[in-house]
Amino acid sequence: MSGSSNRIETYEDFVKVHGLLLAASGLPQSLHLQLFQKLTTETFDGGAFFQIEPCEDGRQRRLLLTSDSMPKQSNVFLVDHAWTFRLSDAYKQLQEVPGLAQRMASLMCVDIDVASDSEDMDLVSGVSHENGVLLNVEEVLQSEIRSAREKNDGNVKWLELEELNIDDDMLLSLNLSSKFPDLQALSLCGNKLENVEIVVQEVTKFKNLRALWLNNNLVLEKCDQQMEEVIIQRCTGLEIFNSRFTSKFGEWALGFCGEVYVKDNPSSLHQSDHPLQSVTSLDLSDRCIHNLINKAFSPAEIPSLSHLNIRGNSLGQNSVCELLELLKGFPSLQSLEVDIPGPLGESAIEILKSFPTLSVLNGVSASKILEDGKHVIDSMLQPRLPEWTTDQPLTDRVLSAMWLYLMTYRLADEEKIDETSVWYFMDELGSALRHSDKPNFRVAPFLFMPEGKLVSAISYTILWPIQNVYKGDECTRDFLFGIGEDKQRSARLTAWFHTPQNYFIQEYEKHCKKLHIKNLAYLPTKSSTTERLCCGDGCALRVYTDIPQVEEYLTRPEFIITTEPKDADIIWTSVQVDEEMKRATGITDQQYINQFPFESCLVMKHHLAETVQLLILTSTYPFQQAHGSPEWFQPTYNLETHLSQLIGDYHVRKRDGHNNLWILKPWNMARTIDTTVTDDLSAIIRLMETGPKICQKYIEHPALFQGRKFDLRYIVLVRSMDPLEIFLADVFWVRLANNPYTLDRHSFFEYETHFTVMNYGRRFSHMNTPEFMREFEREHQVKWLDIHQRVKNMIRSVFEAAAVTHPEMQCSKSRAIYGVDVMLDNSFQPKLLEVTYCPDCMRACKYDTEAVVTGEVVKGGDFFNYVFGCLFLNETAHVSPI
């Protein structure tokens, strides 16, 4: 490099500084010099070769080549980054940076208003809009009655009471069945209904009800399949429940999907002979249909049907032959949409050969499929397009749509790698590149360091052709470059495309069934047979430690500190004691260490989930099973191995109107690093790109303390895994969020609202345990000792699971302590968050606190004296067996 500034001025210097980056990018060496020239001159010449045009009715853009041709590996282009950010800063930046939300909205095609399918609703105070006037529930009802009278009927048959804050008491007081006895369609979506008995009682009073929507009510989260079965049984004509077809579906449900029956034309009890004869297009997608063979769904009833969409239905009660025979009977059917693989077969070509009259399959012409074969079939998935309402702010539209466009990288220097990933948007040209399984271009992020150091780095994306491209061709890239089926490629495409829901639902159902049939024959029993340790000469036990707190606070005369590991009786260390360390330090198998073999089955989040899911639930077991796991463990998926099952679970919850809020946690990182809360399926899948994670159902309704979220850190001392001998420290620590708890979508970006670990550079307010217990009992009218006993039962169950599923953990020379993090739901039932390897317990040495059971003050500085007394001298001061 030349000059005192060390600025890169020659190609040789460029290669010397950027050699690793060039290799990682995959850019052919023949293009390195051209890249250097464009970087140093800041040449953005893509506009001379490409053109951006709208597609998908203006909801996407695509990139076309305008030059006559471009041979592969003949050129490289710089793509600027329009927005670079850390995920936690996204919402704040969109609000505060002038023009950013507007540019991003334009880039993602969400800056135009679209018509809403439903009436505008005001989410505050239980009101809706009608011609700009706010109405309460009674006014809505009176408006419906007036409208019915104006039609010379007088009977309201279709009633939409959505997002009006209707709770159970209000539903009872409205007495809807007496006011509207002929009601055929009732929507109560987005209200505050919770009581199963009240809801069932009120809705089953409607004898002519054809359709009922209860989506987005708490009652759906609190009930099981039984409520649906009771409603369907008592409402004998019900054909649609929560957007799904019931087994009784027929003419009305089909007419609803074919837009024959709408609010202005809800039908009557006496139909014409063939009410569906004018239907030409029928969208039956995602209706949970198991059996399509139905008297109403026939060529005789729908003779003009030309387009049919049956995506997202299992049709499990129909064979392929039965379905083919049925669909062949529709004389006008020309366009079909169906899951592939799915109920009609595994191959698009096979389906087309069965339907010689079909001209379009899944939006692609039959001739093109038959001509180009697999290449076309791989591209048949429908793209996910952003969805928004006219009253939705641009910021919210961007936050919802951005996962279709984002790219990511993580910075690293010689000392460490960044804990938090960087996300970025390519500029208008780069973001117009759409996906193809056989792309003609490739992109890669590239950091240019003009002064040879990371501090001077400027981030770009580089773009180059990997196939010969010709004028008018669409320029594409592979969104999952380098990711094959061994890394769940097909499932990960769900982030950008509508993949077959039925396949994922089936994978989820198989996963649940598998978890329910595990059979483990043994549960370890309580015991206290561990020997008390002592030196042969009666002297104190020698302790080697690299933890300052142990060295400072372990003051009992039975223990002395030594600086030589090979001379110690007890090794108490913060690093992993493996064979390499033993050889380097002289540690032998005769020394006691503060680690158990294979304890990763507890302290790594994905292994913990596997351990808990393997646990048998016997008749003597104190908890019930939910989703194949104990009720104290939220449904959890290792995204590296069970993404399909997670997608299936997500679709089932969405179909059934249940909450779909999830939390993503890295396998083995602490302090909530790279942890995200989201209800966006695309976001869940894309976040896999920042490292291996579990995806766990979020506890959306936790118990709160003075309006804030909290969790509890318990300390568990383990003397033996077989027989299981564990103790709970008589003190625990409360960790409080700083902000009031809310489920507002914007709050998902607020660390201090949804997370509780505040002792790493954030505002931290410690609260003494006894004070917390007294205030909590007063606020919620509960007895803390009842909660404490449930927590103890749960913690023992966790370690039982580890002892049973991983007997290799047992080691007579192991003693350890673990931190167990627990949260309470709003029913005050404990939920396991995680188990942490806890060698130092620094907070335990920092605060005096009070024992939960005895009320005795425990000096923080004495903590390690109690720990070592329990683990090595079999004492039980300030610990209790569990």
ZALUM-215477 format. One line per field, with one value per residue (C-alpha): x, y negated, z; residue in one letter. Coordinates in steps of 0.02 Angstrom, whole numbers, always signed. Example, Ala and Ser with C-alpha at 12.3 -4.5 7.8 and 13.67 -1.06 7.14 Angstrom:
REM residues 2
xx +615,+684 .
yy +225,+53 .
zz +390,+357 .
nukol A,S .
END
This chain:
REM residues 882
xx +0,+60,+47,+33,-153,-121,-259,-272,-220,-157,-239,-103,-142,-327,-301,-183,-310,-467,-404,-511,-665,-642,-628,-781,-885,-863,-826,-721,-541,-561,-677,-570,-482,-646,-719,-568,-588,-774,-748,-612,-710,-879,-952,-1136,-1170,-1314,-1435,-1350,-1384,-1544,-1723,-1843,-2026,-2178,-2258,-2386,-2512,-2387,-2348,-2176,-2039,-1924,-1760,-1740,-1584,-1589,-1422,-1417,-1330,-1216,-1103,-1079,-940,-916,-958,-978,-1092,-1096,-1260,-1279,-1362,-1517,-1535,-1418,-1470,-1471,-1640,-1675,-1654,-1769,-1929,-1841,-1744,-1899,-1983,-1838,-1734,-1814,-1877,-1821,-1994,-2053,-1906,-1920,-2107,-2079,-1941,-2057,-2210,-2312,-2329,-2495,-2666,-2761,-2944,-2981,-3090,-3178,-3253,-3134,-3132,-3077,-2985,-3020,-3178,-3274,-3329,-3334,-3339,-3487,-3471,-3343,-3456,-3404,-3533,-3545,-3610,-3794,-3783,-3706,-3851,-3981,-3895,-3906,-4092,-4127,-4032,-4133,-4297,-4246,-4230,-4412,-4355,-4335,-4235,-4047,-3960,-3778,-3699,-3520,-3473,-3285,-3158,-3290,-3215,-3361,-3325,-3422,-3540,-3579,-3615,-3741,-3823,-3840,-3956,-3921,-4022,-4186,-4152,-4092,-4172,-4141,-3956,-3852,-3679,-3604,-3429,-3363,-3180,-3057,-3159,-3126,-3222,-3142,-3274,-3303,-3470,-3542,-3486,-3555,-3718,-3748,-3694,-3786,-3951,-3948,-4039,-4008,-3824,-3718,-3555,-3472,-3308,-3228,-3049,-2933,-3027,-2946,-3079,-2992,-2829,-2914,-3018,-2980,-3061,-3211,-3285,-3286,-3366,-3504,-3544,-3547,-3657,-3785,-3786,-3845,-3827,-3655,-3544,-3404,-3319,-3174,-3145,-3136,-3265,-3352,-3396,-3571,-3513,-3618,-3705,-3693,-3506,-3467,-3576,-3484,-3315,-3387,-3451,-3632,-3676,-3611,-3675,-3793,-3854,-3843,-3964,-4123,-4181,-4265,-4141,-4167,-4132,-3955,-3891,-3709,-3736,-3659,-3499,-3346,-3207,-3201,-3065,-3070,-2891,-2848,-3023,-2969,-3069,-3043,-3172,-3210,-3338,-3498,-3671,-3653,-3478,-3523,-3529,-3718,-3721,-3572,-3573,-3479,-3329,-3171,-3047,-3027,-2905,-2893,-2722,-2695,-2823,-2774,-2918,-2859,-3024,-3009,-2893,-2800,-2910,-3070,-3014,-2957,-3121,-3220,-3124,-3125,-3314,-3312,-3325,-3265,-3118,-2965,-2863,-2818,-2717,-2662,-2521,-2377,-2338,-2514,-2680,-2675,-2500,-2315,-2284,-2357,-2326,-2423,-2570,-2572,-2570,-2726,-2812,-2783,-2907,-2816,-2727,-2655,-2586,-2537,-2530,-2412,-2469,-2481,-2381,-2235,-2235,-2236,-2103,-1979,-2013,-1929,-1861,-2037,-2107,-1977,-2038,-2224,-2237,-2341,-2241,-2286,-2342,-2351,-2521,-2579,-2731,-2761,-2750,-2587,-2438,-2293,-2180,-2289,-2303,-2114,-2088,-2209,-2140,-1954,-1922,-1954,-1804,-1679,-1502,-1380,-1198,-1099,-941,-782,-604,-451,-512,-696,-853,-997,-1132,-1271,-1297,-1317,-1468,-1475,-1579,-1503,-1547,-1686,-1587,-1530,-1697,-1784,-1691,-1819,-1786,-1753,-1694,-1591,-1533,-1433,-1350,-1267,-1248,-1134,-1103,-933,-843,-726,-591,-517,-392,-353,-443,-616,-653,-651,-760,-903,-1030,-1090,-1168,-1084,-1184,-1120,-1194,-1168,-1262,-1273,-1414,-1503,-1605,-1775,-1727,-1775,-1621,-1637,-1538,-1552,-1617,-1547,-1381,-1281,-1426,-1489,-1620,-1496,-1524,-1713,-1713,-1894,-1957,-1852,-1928,-2087,-2011,-2042,-2172,-2337,-2277,-2400,-2474,-2546,-2374,-2311,-2468,-2446,-2264,-2321,-2454,-2327,-2208,-2342,-2387,-2205,-2184,-2336,-2277,-2104,-2083,-1952,-1959,-1867,-1872,-1731,-1783,-1730,-1579,-1451,-1314,-1175,-1019,-952,-781,-625,-438,-351,-249,-397,-335,-440,-495,-389,-488,-420,-525,-509,-664,-624,-786,-747,-573,-639,-794,-752,-687,-735,-587,-633,-574,-413,-369,-225,-151,-103,-243,-147,-134,-318,-453,-588,-579,-703,-680,-772,-696,-738,-634,-598,-461,-350,-362,-330,-169,-113,-146,-120,-301,-348,-510,-487,-519,-690,-747,-895,-962,-1062,-1028,-1148,-1227,-1256,-1421,-1477,-1377,-1391,-1565,-1592,-1530,-1639,-1792,-1746,-1718,-1886,-1980,-1911,-1978,-2117,-2272,-2321,-2472,-2363,-2297,-2356,-2392,-2504,-2444,-2465,-2399,-2294,-2207,-2248,-2363,-2220,-2120,-2178,-2187,-2009,-1927,-1746,-1751,-1599,-1693,-1879,-1922,-2059,-2143,-2135,-2213,-2352,-2384,-2388,-2517,-2626,-2626,-2668,-2805,-2880,-2871,-2739,-2600,-2445,-2313,-2143,-1973,-1812,-1660,-1483,-1431,-1294,-1286,-1327,-1397,-1534,-1406,-1484,-1652,-1808,-1996,-2106,-2269,-2208,-2172,-2055,-1957,-1941,-1868,-1753,-1683,-1607,-1476,-1395,-1352,-1430,-1586,-1734,-1907,-2016,-2198,-2194,-2280,-2393,-2490,-2362,-2395,-2346,-2276,-2337,-2373,-2199,-2137,-2019,-1931,-1849,-1672,-1662,-1499,-1495,-1356,-1327,-1235,-1280,-1378,-1402,-1477,-1541,-1491,-1525,-1552,-1629,-1547,-1668,-1651,-1692,-1677,-1810,-1767,-1883,-1911,-1893,-2045,-2230,-2278,-2376,-2411,-2409,-2313,-2193,-2142,-2063,-1914,-1901,-1777,-1829,-2012,-1996,-1831,-1777,-1586,-1538,-1368,-1263,-1252,-1437,-1535,-1546,-1655,-1630,-1776,-1754,-1840,-1946,-2010,-2056,-2148,-2249,-2297,-2337,-2452,-2540,-2560,-2625,-2703,-2600,-2486,-2308,-2265,-2393,-2304,-2136,-2190,-2246,-2077,-1986,-2088,-2049,-1862,-1852,-1943,-1815,-1669,-1766,-1782,-1595,-1555,-1670,-1632,-1444,-1379,-1203,-1217,-1184,-1008,-959,-829,-948,-1035,-1114,-1231,-1351,-1458,-1639,-1739,-1926,-2072,-2251,-2401,-2555,-2624,-2465,-2405,-2216,-2138,-1960,-1858,-1684,-1551,-1382,-1210,-1186,-1008,-989,-1163,-1096,-1264,-1272,-1115,-1179,-1341,-1400,-1570,-1694,-1725,-1893,-1950,-1864,-1860,-1679,-1564,-1432,-1273,-1224,-1040,-1073,-1155,-1008,-986,-1163,-1136,-975,-1048,-1194,-1098,-945,-991,-1173,-1237,-1410,-1390,-1490,-1534,-1684,-1690,-1810 .
yy +0,-176,-335,-364,-327,-147,-169,-27,-90,+63,+225,+323,+234,+265,+453,+458,+377,+455,+628,+721,+617,+649,+836,+837,+741,+871,+737,+812,+754,+687,+553,+498,+359,+292,+293,+195,+65,+41,+32,-99,-205,-172,-117,-66,-28,+96,-27,-7,+180,+211,+150,+168,+200,+236,+409,+506,+364,+236,+328,+384,+325,+424,+389,+408,+402,+260,+287,+407,+543,+574,+728,+815,+747,+601,+456,+409,+273,+177,+176,+46,+80,-23,+17,+104,+135,+246,+329,+248,+76,+104,+26,-123,-162,-152,-277,-397,-398,-521,-440,-264,-188,-268,-201,-26,-23,-69,+60,+196,+136,+103,-84,-73,-55,+105,+144,+231,+386,+333,+174,+56,+95,-14,+93,-23,-32,+100,-4,+13,-112,-145,-292,-368,-360,-258,-131,-27,+153,+108,-19,+113,+230,+94,+52,+234,+240,+81,+149,+311,+214,+109,+269,+312,+466,+408,+559,+538,+692,+634,+547,+486,+432,+428,+343,+261,+312,+428,+531,+677,+568,+457,+607,+668,+498,+474,+625,+638,+796,+715,+560,+655,+828,+855,+816,+920,+840,+768,+696,+655,+643,+543,+521,+566,+728,+847,+959,+1120,+1159,+986,+985,+1159,+1117,+958,+1008,+1175,+1084,+1040,+1185,+1127,+1080,+1125,+1036,+984,+890,+877,+843,+740,+767,+835,+969,+1062,+1069,+1137,+1272,+1432,+1523,+1563,+1388,+1394,+1566,+1510,+1355,+1455,+1588,+1464,+1348,+1482,+1377,+1301,+1315,+1193,+1177,+1054,+1049,+1240,+1352,+1471,+1648,+1582,+1461,+1450,+1325,+1176,+1194,+1217,+1069,+964,+1007,+978,+805,+854,+833,+669,+549,+464,+633,+755,+880,+945,+1109,+1153,+1157,+1168,+1332,+1288,+1132,+1165,+1184,+1014,+1044,+1047,+1026,+1112,+1083,+1222,+1199,+1226,+1280,+1437,+1547,+1733,+1798,+1707,+1833,+1743,+1731,+1543,+1553,+1636,+1595,+1597,+1459,+1356,+1387,+1226,+1251,+1206,+1161,+1261,+1233,+1375,+1333,+1363,+1502,+1676,+1765,+1914,+2007,+2008,+2115,+2043,+2146,+2081,+1900,+1917,+1998,+1861,+1715,+1791,+1777,+1586,+1549,+1368,+1390,+1310,+1242,+1336,+1291,+1435,+1479,+1572,+1693,+1711,+1803,+1814,+1885,+1849,+1776,+1632,+1729,+1879,+1766,+1685,+1854,+1898,+1736,+1716,+1570,+1471,+1318,+1242,+1327,+1220,+1066,+1142,+1194,+1381,+1372,+1287,+1416,+1561,+1477,+1420,+1552,+1538,+1361,+1292,+1404,+1338,+1162,+1194,+1134,+977,+832,+759,+582,+449,+423,+263,+155,-23,-93,-4,-123,-104,-53,+97,+146,+144,+248,+380,+387,+369,+555,+584,+476,+472,+540,+560,+573,+572,+470,+545,+489,+578,+567,+617,+636,+515,+583,+502,+526,+383,+383,+282,+239,+231,+78,+72,+171,+309,+331,+357,+522,+659,+841,+986,+1162,+1142,+962,+867,+747,+761,+633,+624,+492,+410,+293,+173,+102,-44,-80,+102,+112,+166,-5,-75,+63,+23,+160,+205,+352,+412,+484,+586,+702,+890,+937,+860,+731,+649,+493,+502,+645,+627,+618,+732,+795,+944,+882,+1040,+1053,+1201,+1270,+1440,+1560,+1619,+1445,+1446,+1343,+1378,+1331,+1172,+1114,+1086,+919,+854,+972,+1055,+1234,+1379,+1354,+1528,+1608,+1509,+1541,+1727,+1715,+1623,+1754,+1895,+1802,+1787,+1971,+2020,+1918,+2000,+2179,+2166,+2300,+2285,+2416,+2337,+2182,+2160,+2146,+2028,+2079,+2006,+2135,+2024,+2041,+1896,+1849,+1834,+1845,+2000,+1905,+1808,+1645,+1519,+1556,+1465,+1365,+1302,+1164,+1032,+942,+788,+800,+976,+928,+777,+847,+1030,+1004,+1163,+1249,+1416,+1343,+1258,+1181,+1250,+1178,+1345,+1447,+1610,+1588,+1552,+1666,+1558,+1470,+1326,+1240,+1135,+1226,+1395,+1535,+1647,+1772,+1638,+1531,+1681,+1720,+1539,+1514,+1688,+1707,+1889,+1989,+1999,+1814,+1739,+1614,+1497,+1570,+1723,+1819,+1774,+1634,+1551,+1649,+1518,+1360,+1350,+1297,+1417,+1565,+1513,+1518,+1692,+1750,+1688,+1755,+1929,+1935,+2060,+1995,+2134,+2146,+2089,+1941,+1774,+1682,+1706,+1719,+1581,+1586,+1738,+1651,+1617,+1469,+1373,+1375,+1272,+1355,+1345,+1384,+1399,+1300,+1391,+1557,+1524,+1372,+1465,+1514,+1335,+1271,+1399,+1346,+1164,+1201,+1302,+1162,+1034,+1145,+1170,+986,+1011,+894,+915,+818,+905,+871,+921,+961,+1010,+1184,+1130,+943,+852,+682,+694,+658,+682,+721,+660,+656,+664,+730,+721,+891,+816,+731,+895,+982,+839,+823,+996,+908,+829,+995,+1156,+1122,+1197,+1124,+1132,+1082,+915,+899,+759,+747,+753,+710,+529,+434,+255,+267,+329,+496,+593,+759,+853,+922,+1076,+1161,+1351,+1453,+1627,+1759,+1909,+1954,+2138,+2148,+1972,+1861,+1676,+1527,+1357,+1205,+1126,+958,+907,+746,+643,+563,+425,+343,+155,+110,+153,+312,+299,+406,+255,+310,+164,+220,+379,+270,+204,+305,+230,+279,+463,+513,+513,+528,+348,+367,+346,+161,+125,+39,+169,+159,+299,+350,+453,+622,+611,+440,+507,+656,+548,+424,+562,+652,+488,+442,+612,+685,+845,+939,+937,+1102,+1189,+1118,+1164,+1345,+1355,+1285,+1416,+1556,+1490,+1474,+1653,+1710,+1621,+1712,+1876,+1855,+1831,+1979,+2095,+2045,+2023,+2148,+2105,+1948,+2050,+2029,+2059,+1921,+1786,+1653,+1499,+1352,+1291,+1138,+1179,+1035,+1042,+935,+941,+930,+832,+987,+989,+1151,+1164,+1170,+1225,+1098,+1172,+1257,+1172,+1232,+1128,+1144,+974,+910,+735,+662,+784,+704,+528,+519,+572,+651,+752,+939,+977,+1103,+1057,+869,+868,+737,+813,+714,+705,+723,+890,+967,+1074,+1136,+1207,+1278,+1368,+1427,+1508,+1581,+1647,+1662,+1719,+1571,+1496,+1320,+1200,+1334,+1451,+1622,+1639 .
zz +0,-35,+64,+251,+247,+191,+64,-63,-234,-328,-379,-290,-125,-154,-173,-24,+93,+21,-26,+101,+59,-127,-97,+15,-111,-248,-378,-520,-518,-695,-625,-478,-572,-642,-465,-400,-537,-503,-315,-324,-448,-365,-530,-524,-706,-689,-764,-934,-937,-839,-824,-678,-715,-604,-599,-496,-519,-457,-295,-349,-467,-579,-667,-856,-963,-1090,-1176,-1322,-1223,-1074,-1073,-907,-796,-914,-799,-616,-547,-384,-291,-154,+12,+38,+224,+345,+525,+678,+699,+867,+787,+637,+702,+780,+621,+512,+626,+648,+487,+365,+205,+253,+275,+113,+13,+87,+56,-125,-143,-74,-173,-16,-40,-131,-50,-80,-52,+112,+111,+270,+339,+428,+611,+757,+883,+1028,+1132,+1037,+888,+699,+557,+446,+327,+445,+598,+751,+807,+965,+967,+988,+848,+735,+773,+740,+577,+522,+566,+466,+318,+321,+327,+179,+79,+120,+214,+392,+444,+472,+406,+404,+554,+571,+747,+727,+842,+951,+1118,+1152,+1308,+1383,+1485,+1338,+1228,+1356,+1372,+1183,+1172,+986,+954,+1003,+898,+745,+744,+557,+563,+442,+456,+616,+636,+810,+758,+859,+1017,+1200,+1218,+1343,+1423,+1325,+1406,+1371,+1190,+1157,+1244,+1144,+969,+972,+996,+811,+725,+546,+563,+413,+455,+618,+641,+813,+753,+864,+1027,+1184,+1195,+1053,+1150,+1305,+1224,+1134,+988,+1097,+1088,+899,+900,+1018,+913,+751,+831,+899,+747,+628,+471,+508,+354,+397,+566,+584,+395,+385,+305,+424,+372,+335,+200,+45,-64,+54,+90,-94,-136,-8,-86,-260,-206,-234,-51,+23,+152,+29,-31,+116,+36,+113,+182,+17,-127,-313,-400,-456,-362,-411,-598,-637,-537,-651,-522,-354,-223,-94,-34,+150,+200,+295,+176,+204,+83,-80,-141,-100,-178,-200,-275,-438,-624,-615,-484,-547,-736,-782,-667,-763,-623,-461,-318,-191,-118,+67,+93,+149,+57,+158,+140,-50,-153,-303,-419,-340,-353,-533,-581,-494,-572,-746,-740,-746,-933,-925,-804,-883,-737,-578,-424,-313,-194,-277,-202,-140,-151,-341,-352,-339,-512,-611,-771,-706,-659,-831,-916,-816,-872,-1060,-1065,-929,-999,-839,-684,-534,-644,-773,-946,-971,-1132,-1045,-905,-1026,-1133,-1000,-868,-699,-721,-736,-600,-475,-512,-491,-313,-292,-219,-51,-81,+55,+133,+215,+244,+186,+362,+404,+424,+303,+446,+487,+305,+289,+446,+381,+204,+238,+266,+81,+38,+181,+172,+316,+366,+528,+554,+626,+655,+721,+900,+894,+791,+816,+930,+830,+644,+520,+404,+245,+92,-80,-181,-311,-439,-320,-233,-400,-425,-399,-354,-470,-433,-593,-581,-710,-587,-419,-280,-128,+7,-3,+120,+33,+149,+53,+193,+227,+395,+450,+521,+344,+271,+151,+122,-53,-140,-299,-444,-591,-724,-703,-864,-1036,-1030,-1176,-1205,-1121,-1005,-823,-712,-560,-412,-296,-128,-48,-138,-73,+29,-26,+40,+173,+247,+220,+60,+11,+184,+189,+24,+127,+178,+0,-75,-34,-14,+9,+183,+188,+178,+328,+429,+400,+455,+613,+650,+628,+744,+878,+863,+878,+1036,+1115,+1094,+1172,+1306,+1440,+1575,+1719,+1826,+1953,+2134,+2269,+2369,+2486,+2479,+2414,+2520,+2621,+2554,+2660,+2634,+2692,+2821,+2886,+2813,+2719,+2540,+2412,+2283,+2118,+2040,+1905,+1968,+2076,+2174,+2233,+2284,+2379,+2463,+2497,+2675,+2767,+2853,+2771,+2603,+2550,+2382,+2280,+2122,+2046,+1962,+1978,+2168,+2197,+2265,+2184,+2015,+2009,+1842,+1714,+1565,+1492,+1567,+1419,+1380,+1306,+1462,+1573,+1479,+1486,+1672,+1745,+1802,+1830,+1840,+2030,+2056,+2080,+1947,+1940,+1778,+1728,+1569,+1428,+1530,+1362,+1362,+1488,+1456,+1266,+1216,+1072,+1174,+1321,+1208,+1147,+1325,+1387,+1236,+1267,+1444,+1473,+1560,+1679,+1791,+1937,+1840,+1914,+1751,+1601,+1423,+1294,+1115,+1157,+1302,+1485,+1508,+1590,+1428,+1280,+1107,+1042,+875,+825,+663,+595,+596,+621,+516,+420,+583,+647,+486,+505,+685,+630,+494,+614,+741,+608,+539,+711,+758,+895,+945,+836,+930,+940,+1015,+927,+1033,+980,+1032,+1149,+1178,+1340,+1386,+1252,+1116,+942,+1022,+931,+963,+807,+736,+556,+476,+346,+486,+582,+430,+379,+556,+533,+427,+581,+662,+731,+834,+922,+893,+1048,+1074,+1162,+1330,+1272,+1436,+1577,+1756,+1781,+1929,+1937,+1751,+1704,+1643,+1756,+1771,+1914,+1926,+2038,+2087,+2082,+2163,+2092,+2193,+2087,+1929,+1971,+2095,+2066,+2211,+2186,+2300,+2277,+2354,+2476,+2388,+2211,+2112,+2025,+1858,+1804,+1634,+1637,+1531,+1556,+1463,+1302,+1149,+1033,+878,+890,+1064,+993,+949,+1129,+1229,+1396,+1369,+1325,+1407,+1588,+1588,+1628,+1711,+1553,+1517,+1541,+1679,+1818,+1972,+2098,+2208,+2364,+2354,+2513,+2461,+2290,+2365,+2484,+2348,+2223,+2347,+2383,+2200,+2140,+2298,+2290,+2409,+2352,+2437,+2324,+2172,+2246,+2267,+2085,+2032,+2137,+2058,+1885,+1918,+1981,+1824,+1715,+1795,+1794,+1607,+1590,+1704,+1609,+1431,+1457,+1585,+1525,+1633,+1788,+1856,+2037,+2026,+1966,+2069,+1991,+2009,+1874,+1852,+1806,+1732,+1761,+1707,+1771,+1655,+1704,+1790,+1898,+1822,+1800,+1627,+1600,+1501,+1506,+1610,+1618,+1668,+1822,+1891,+1971,+2020,+2035,+2086,+2231,+2301,+2274,+2372,+2542,+2530,+2630,+2621,+2538,+2667,+2831,+2811,+2872,+2800,+2687,+2668,+2486,+2527,+2612,+2458,+2405,+2583,+2575,+2400,+2443,+2607,+2516,+2370,+2460,+2645,+2625,+2726,+2697,+2763,+2654,+2528,+2516,+2432,+2285 .
nukol M,S,G,S,S,N,R,I,E,T,Y,E,D,F,V,K,V,H,G,L,L,L,A,A,S,G,L,P,Q,S,L,H,L,Q,L,F,Q,K,L,T,T,E,T,F,D,G,G,A,F,F,Q,I,E,P,C,E,D,G,R,Q,R,R,L,L,L,T,S,D,S,M,P,K,Q,S,N,V,F,L,V,D,H,A,W,T,F,R,L,S,D,A,Y,K,Q,L,Q,E,V,P,G,L,A,Q,R,M,A,S,L,M,C,V,D,I,D,V,A,S,D,S,E,D,M,D,L,V,S,G,V,S,H,E,N,G,V,L,L,N,V,E,E,V,L,Q,S,E,I,R,S,A,R,E,K,N,D,G,N,V,K,W,L,E,L,E,E,L,N,I,D,D,D,M,L,L,S,L,N,L,S,S,K,F,P,D,L,Q,A,L,S,L,C,G,N,K,L,E,N,V,E,I,V,V,Q,E,V,T,K,F,K,N,L,R,A,L,W,L,N,N,N,L,V,L,E,K,C,D,Q,Q,M,E,E,V,I,I,Q,R,C,T,G,L,E,I,F,N,S,R,F,T,S,K,F,G,E,W,A,L,G,F,C,G,E,V,Y,V,K,D,N,P,S,S,L,H,Q,S,D,H,P,L,Q,S,V,T,S,L,D,L,S,D,R,C,I,H,N,L,I,N,K,A,F,S,P,A,E,I,P,S,L,S,H,L,N,I,R,G,N,S,L,G,Q,N,S,V,C,E,L,L,E,L,L,K,G,F,P,S,L,Q,S,L,E,V,D,I,P,G,P,L,G,E,S,A,I,E,I,L,K,S,F,P,T,L,S,V,L,N,G,V,S,A,S,K,I,L,E,D,G,K,H,V,I,D,S,M,L,Q,P,R,L,P,E,W,T,T,D,Q,P,L,T,D,R,V,L,S,A,M,W,L,Y,L,M,T,Y,R,L,A,D,E,E,K,I,D,E,T,S,V,W,Y,F,M,D,E,L,G,S,A,L,R,H,S,D,K,P,N,F,R,V,A,P,F,L,F,M,P,E,G,K,L,V,S,A,I,S,Y,T,I,L,W,P,I,Q,N,V,Y,K,G,D,E,C,T,R,D,F,L,F,G,I,G,E,D,K,Q,R,S,A,R,L,T,A,W,F,H,T,P,Q,N,Y,F,I,Q,E,Y,E,K,H,C,K,K,L,H,I,K,N,L,A,Y,L,P,T,K,S,S,T,T,E,R,L,C,C,G,D,G,C,A,L,R,V,Y,T,D,I,P,Q,V,E,E,Y,L,T,R,P,E,F,I,I,T,T,E,P,K,D,A,D,I,I,W,T,S,V,Q,V,D,E,E,M,K,R,A,T,G,I,T,D,Q,Q,Y,I,N,Q,F,P,F,E,S,C,L,V,M,K,H,H,L,A,E,T,V,Q,L,L,I,L,T,S,T,Y,P,F,Q,Q,A,H,G,S,P,E,W,F,Q,P,T,Y,N,L,E,T,H,L,S,Q,L,I,G,D,Y,H,V,R,K,R,D,G,H,N,N,L,W,I,L,K,P,W,N,M,A,R,T,I,D,T,T,V,T,D,D,L,S,A,I,I,R,L,M,E,T,G,P,K,I,C,Q,K,Y,I,E,H,P,A,L,F,Q,G,R,K,F,D,L,R,Y,I,V,L,V,R,S,M,D,P,L,E,I,F,L,A,D,V,F,W,V,R,L,A,N,N,P,Y,T,L,D,R,H,S,F,F,E,Y,E,T,H,F,T,V,M,N,Y,G,R,R,F,S,H,M,N,T,P,E,F,M,R,E,F,E,R,E,H,Q,V,K,W,L,D,I,H,Q,R,V,K,N,M,I,R,S,V,F,E,A,A,A,V,T,H,P,E,M,Q,C,S,K,S,R,A,I,Y,G,V,D,V,M,L,D,N,S,F,Q,P,K,L,L,E,V,T,Y,C,P,D,C,M,R,A,C,K,Y,D,T,E,A,V,V,T,G,E,V,V,K,G,G,D,F,F,N,Y,V,F,G,C,L,F,L,N,E,T,A,H,V,S,P,I .
END
